[in-house]
Amino acid sequence: MSEKSSHKKTQQGSVVSNGMDKSVVVLVERKVRHKLYGKYIRRRVKYMAHDPANECNVGDTVLIEECRPLSKNKRWLVRTIVERAV
């Protein structure tokens, strides 16, 4: 039997809310090139992520990974805290 290698999506963003128990809201920002004009535009998406140890604070930069649906809106899991907020 060979092991399956899971290729789960990961995103990096900053925590904008941690008011819930074991959940955080992460803002992921990416730059997209405009088709016609070529200018780079910022696109932002907010993801709810599972934080089982309640370690994240507002302003932290975190790495999130996709997982199975944990609730109505939570489909991401906090993997690591890349940088703590000052």
PyMOL commands that set and color helices and strands:
alter all, ss='L'
color gray80, all
select strands_A, chain A and resi 10-17+23-33+40-50+61-66+74-83
alter strands_A, ss='S'
color yellow, strands_A
deselect
rebuild
show_as cartoon
